[in-house]
Amino acid sequence: MQNTPMLNLARRCAVLAVCSVAMSVMPWNQAAAQSVGQNRHRVPASYMSFLGADWLERDERVAEEQPQRVLEAMGLEPGDVVADIGCGSGYYARKIAPLVQPGGRVYCEDIQPEMLEIMQSRAAADDVDGIESILGTSTDPKLPDGELDWVIVADVYHEMSDPEPMLAGILQALAPGGRVALLEYRVEDGTGDSIKADHAMSVRQVLMEWQAAGFELEALHDFLPVQHLFFFRRSGDASTSRGLNDSDLLDALSAGLIEAEAVGSGDGAVTVRIRRTGNDPVVVTLPVGTYFRSGGGTRDMIARRDGWVVLYDTEWRDWSVRAVGRQSDRDAPSDDEQLEILSPSTAPPLEALMYQVQVGTYTVADSPTLYVPLTLGIEQAAVWIADADLRYDRMADALSDARMPSQYAVAFALVFVDRAGIDVTGRRVWQDRDAIFGRLQDRGDRGLSAWYRLKTVR
C-alpha cells in the first residue's frame, strides 16, 4: 500500500420501492459496464515489493494507524499462537511476539522471501524472539491446521490476488475460539482518499467476501483514524462472544429492523437519520449508487461510496453518506428537506458510473494503471456528462475545487464515464476535447494522455 499525491496519474440491490425516473437519452453499453444486478468483485491491488519495506516502518504509522490500540483491542495473552499474514517487514509481528510470551509464538507469513529476510533482520536488531517465518503462496498461507488463537491481516487483504483459497486457509488454521483481526483503509468517509483507490475497502465489500468464506463478524471497531478494524471468527463458533449482525439499509427498513429518513446535507453528502428498533446491535450498510430522490425541486442525490453505520443502541444517529447531485440546474437539498431513499437500480447508468467512481482506477493498454483522484468536482462532472450531456463551458465555472483545475476534473470525469460503458465520444463535451486535453501537463505515454490517445485513434 502506498500514498499517492492528489494529481498522481497513476449488492446486492434490494428494492424497497420502485419508481420511474426519466433519464437523459444516452448511449450506454451495458455489456461494457458491469451488470447492475450482479455481485461485483474488486480487482485486487498489486502487492508491495520488498523494495518498499522501509515505508512499512515509517514513523508516521504510529499516529496514522495506532497499532498499540489495535493490539489492546485484540487482548493478546501469554501462550497465544498468532499469525501475521502478509507480514512484510514484521511491523506487527515484532510487537506481538513479546505480548504472547511466555509460551506463545508468532508465525510471520509472506509470499516474498526477501520480506521474510528483512523481517528476521529487524527482529534480531530489536532482540525479539518467538517469530517463525513462513513462505506462503498467493493461494496458500501454509499455516498449521487448527492451531491459531489469532490471525492479523493488516492492510494486505486487498492485495490478495486469489482471496478465496487464502480465506479458506486462514479458516482452517483457526483453533476453536480463534479470531481474525482485519485492518483495511476506509472507502466510505474520505479518510482513505489519500491512498490509491484499490488499496482501500468498504465494510460492505469486506462482509460480502468474508461471510461467503465461512466467517462471521464478531466486532467492528471505529476508533482508528483511517482504517476499519474487523474481528472475525468461524461462523457458528459459540465459544466466543455473540456475533454482530449486519443488514442492507433497504432490507432493514423492509423488515422493520430500523427506522430511517434522509435529508439534505449540502453539495457533497446526505444525512440519514437512523435508529434500530430491534434488540440487538446491527451493522447497516448501503451500496454505492443508492438514490435519494428530492420532492421539492432540488437535486436528487446519489451515494458516491458504499456506506456503513453501527447501531449499538436504540438512539437516533446522524449518518453522513457521501453523495453527488444529479441535476445541474437545481440547488442541493437543504438540511431540513426530506429525501426518499431508493435502490441504486432507480438509475442504472448512474449506479454503474458511481461504482466506477468508487473503484477509482482505469487500466490503459500498454500504460501503467491510471489512478483517478477522488474529488467531488470530478465526480460531479462525471454525473453531468453522463446524465445531462453538458458542454465543457457549462461545467467549468461550476466545478469549484481548489485542488483540481476544471480541465483536469472534466478529463478525469470522462475516464469514469467511459469506464461505466457510456460512449464518451458521443457526448457533447467531446466536441471541446482540445480545450480540455490540450492544456494537460501529463504528456507522453502515461495517464490521461494515454487514455485520450486510445480514444482518439479508434
N, C-alpha and C positions, 0 to 999 in steps of 0.2 A: 504494500500500500504506500502511495507516495502523494505528498502535497502537490498541487498544481496551481499556478497563478491564474487569475481570472481570465486572462486573454491567452493562456497557453492553448495552442490549437491541438493541441494534442487531441374464483373470481366467479372468481366466482361472481356472476352478475345476478343478484337476487332482485326480483321485480315485485315491489310493493304496489306501485301504481304505474299504469301505462298511459302515456299521453302522446299526442301527436304534436311535434314542434316543427314548424316549417323550416326547412333547410335551404340554403342557397344551392342552386344547381352547381354541382362541382364534379369534375372528372375524378372519381375516387376508385382506385384499383384495390378492391377488397382482397384480391389474392395476394397482392404485394404487401398490404398491411396484414397484420396477424388477425385472424378471425376474432370478432368481438366476443363471441360466446365461449371461446376455448380458454382453458388454463394456459397462461403464458409462462414460459420458462426463461429465466435470466440467462444471459450469456456470461459465463464465468470470466472474471478478470484474469489477466496474465499474472503469474506469481512473481514475487520479488526475487531477483537474483541475489546470490550470496555477496555479490559486489556491493549491494546496498545495505549490508548488515549494520554498518555504523549508524544508519538512520534509525534502526530499531532501538539503539541505545541513547538517542538524543535526550538531553536534559529536559527539554520541554514536555516529554512524555509524562513526567510525574504530574504536572498540572493539567495536561490535556486529558489524560486517561485515568488518573488517580488509582494506580494499581493497588495501593495499600487498602483502599476502601473495597476494592473487588475481593481481595483476599480475606478481609474481615467478614464480608458478607458470606463467603464460602464456608467459614468456620472450620478450617482445617485443623486436624488434631494429630498428635504423635501416633505413629503407626499407620497413618493413611497411605494408600498407594494411589499415586496421581500420574496421569499422562498429560503432557503438554503437546498438543497436536499442531504441527507446523511451527515448531518451537523457535525456528530461526536461530538467533544468537543466544537463546536461552534466557531472555529477559525475565519471563515469568518463572521458568523452571528454577533459576538460581534464587529467586525469592521464596519459592515454595519449599525447596529442599530442607532448609533449617526448621520450617514450621512442622514438618511431619517426622522429625527426629525426637526421641529415638525410635527405631523400629520401622520407619516408613521409607519409601523410596519414590523417585520421580523418573518416569520414562520420558525422555525428550525425543520426540519423533519429528523427522523432517524428510523430504524427498531429495534434498541436496546434501551429499556427503560433505561438501565444503562448509555448509552451515553447521553441521554437527562438529566439524573440526574447530570452527570458530567458537561454538558453544563450550566445548571442552577446554579450550584455551582460556576463555573468560572465567569459567568455573574454577579452574586451577589458580588463576590470578586472584580471584576473590576468596580462595580457600574454602570452596563449597564442595561438600561430598554428597553422595547419595543420589547422583544422577546417572542414569543409564541411557546411552544413545541407542536409538532405533532408526534404521534407514528404511523408511516406508516407500510405497509407490503411490501413484495417483489414484489407484483403485483399492489399496490395502494398507492400512496403517500399521500392520504387523504387530498388533498389541496382544498380550496374553489374554486368553478367554476367561471371563468371569472373575477378574481379579481387581478391577479398578473401583476405588471409592469415589474418585473424582476424575473428570476429564475437563481440561480447559482448552478452548479453541478461541484464541484471541486475534481478532482482525485477520483471519485467514480462511474462514469457511467460504467466503465469496470468491476465493481463488481456486477452489477445488474444481478441476475440470470434469470430474465424474463423481458428483457428490453422493449418488445413491449407494454404490458399494462402500464408500467411505463411511457413510452413516451406519450402514449395516455392520461394518467392522467395529465402530465405536459401541453400538448397541450390544454386540456380542461380548465385548470386553468388560462391560459393567458388571460389578458384583451386585448381589441383592442390596437394594437401597442405594446403589451408586447413582451419581448425578453428573450432569454436564453443565459447565459454565460457558456460555457462548457470548462473545463480545463482537458487535458489529457497529460500525458508524451508522448514524441515523439518516434515513432518506427524508423523513416526514417534515421536520420542523426547520430545516435550513442550516442546522448546526454542522451537518456533514457536507455542505456545498463546497467547502474549500478543498475537498479531495476529489479525485476522479470519480465520476458517477457510478462506474461499475465496481467501486470499492466500498460502497455503502449498501445497506439493505433496510427494508421496512419490516415492521412487525408482521404485517400480513404475508410478505414473502417468506419470512423465516418460518412462521407457523405452518403455512401450506406445505413446505418441504419437509420439515422435521416431523410433523404429525403423521404425514404419509409414510414416513420411515419407521414408525413404531414408537415415537417419543410422545410424551405429554408434558405440558407446561406446568411447572411447579411454582415459579415466581417470575415476575417481570419487573426489574428494578429500573427506576428512572432518575437515580441520583447522580449519574455521571454527566459531565458537561456535554459530550458529543456522541456518546455511544449508548446503544441498548445493552443491557445485561440480562440475559435469559438464564434461568435454571431449568433444565430438562431432566426427566427420568424416564425409565422404561414405562410404556403405557400399562396401566393396571397394577403397577407396583405399589402395594398398600403399606410397605414398610417405612415409607417416609410420609411427610405431611400431605394434607389434601391438595389436589391439583387445582389449577386456576383455569376456569372455563373461558372460552372465547366465542365471539359471535360477530357476524357481519351486521352492520348497522341496520340495514333494511330487514334482515332476518329477525333481529332482536325486536325491532318495532312491531313486526307482524306477529311475533309470538308473545308480545306483551311483556317482554323481559325488561324493557326500558321505556321511558318517555323521553322525547327529544323534539326540539324545534330549532330551526336555523334562522339566523338574522344576518344582516349585512355587517361587514367589518372593513370597509374601505376597498381600495382597488385590488388588493392582493390577498384577501382572506375572507372567510366566512366563519362566524361563530356558531357552533352547535351547542345549545344549552341542553344538557342531558343528565338524567339520573336513572339509576337502576330501580326496578320495582320488586325484584326477587330477593331472596335471602342470601345469595352467595355473591362474592366478588366476581367480576367478569371483565375480560378484555374485549372492548368493542373496536372493530376496525372498519374502515371504508376503503373502497378501491379508488385509485386514480381515475378521473373521469366522472365521478359522482356528480350529478346535475342538480343545481339549486335554482329553481325557477322563481322569478320575480312576478308578482301580480300587480305591481304598482307602476309600471312604465319605466323601471330602472333595468340595469343589466341583469341578465341571467348570469350565474356564476358556475364555474366548472372546477372541480378539485384537480389541482395540478400535481398532486402527490398522493400516495396512499396516506391514510390517517390512522391514528390509534389513540385510545384513552383507556385507562384502567379505573373502573368504578369499584372502589373498596367499600363504600357505604352508600346510603340512600340520599345523600345530599346532592343538590343540583351542582353541576360543574359547567364551566365555560370552556369548551373545547375549540381551539383555534385550528381551522383547516385551511391550508394554503390553497388559494383559488385564483382564477383569472376570469375577467369579464368577457362576455360573448359579443354584445352589440357595441359597435364603435360610436354610435350616435346617442348613447344613453349614459347617464351618470351611474356610478356604483350605488348599490342599495345602502341606505342609511342603517345605523346600528339598532334602530327600532323597527325596521321593516322585516316582516317575516317572509321567509322563503320556503317553497315547497321542496322537500327532499325526494329526489327521483333517482332511478337507476342510471348508470352510465349508458345503458342501451337506449336512453332517450335520444341521444345524438351520436350514433355510431362513428361517423368520421371524426368528431371531436374527441370521442373516447380513444380512438386509435392514435390521434395526434398527442393527447395528453400522456398516453402510455409511452410514446417515443420521447416526450419531454422528460419523463422520469428516468428512462434508460440513459439518455444523455450522451450516447456515443454513436458514432457512424463510421463504418469501415469503408474506406475508399480503396478501389482496386489499385494495387502497386503503390500504396501510400500507407503510412502508419495510421492507426486509429485516430479519428478526429474526435476529440473530447469537446463537446459543445458546452460553453459556460452556462450556468444555471442562474438566470436573472428574470425578473418579472417582465422587463421590457422585451426580451427575446420571445418569451412565451406568449405575451400579449400580441406581438406582431404575428406570430405563427397562427394564432386563432383568427386574426383579422384577414390574413392572407387566405387561409383555408375556407373560412366561412363567409366573410363579407367581400372577398376578392378586391381588396383595396389596392390602389396605386401607392407607390413609394411616398410621394409628396403628401398624401393623406395621412400617412403613418408617422413620418419623420418628426413632425413637431409634437406629436402626442406621446412619443416614446421618451419620456424624461427619465433617463437613467445616467447618473454622473459617471458610472463605471464603464459605460458601453456607448460609444458613438452610434448614431442611428443607423449608419450604413452597415456596421457590424451586426447590430441587433437584427436587422432585416435579413442580412446574409445568413446568419445562423438560423433564423426562423425558417428560411427556405429549406435548410437541411432537414429540420424537423418535419416540415410539411411533406417533403419528398419521401422521407423515411416512413411516413404514415400512409404511403400509397397514393398520394394526390399528385397529379401531373403538374409540377410547378411551371413548366414551360407553357402551359395553357392558362396560367393565372395572369391577370393584368399587370402585376408588379414585374413580371419577366420583361415587359417592354422597357422597364427602367434599369435593366441589369447593368448597363455600362456605368450608370451613375452610382450603382451600389458596389459592384466588384472592381470597377476601375480605380477606386480610391483605397482599396485594401492594401495593407503593407506586407501580407504574408505571401510574397511572391515565391515562385518556384514550384516544386513538385509535391508539396505537402499541404495539409489542412484545407482551408476553404478554396484556395486556388486549384488544388487537385480536384475537389468536388465540382467546382464550376467548369473546369475544363472538360470533365467527364460528361456533364450535362450538355455542354455546347457542341460536342463532337457527335452526339447521337443524331 
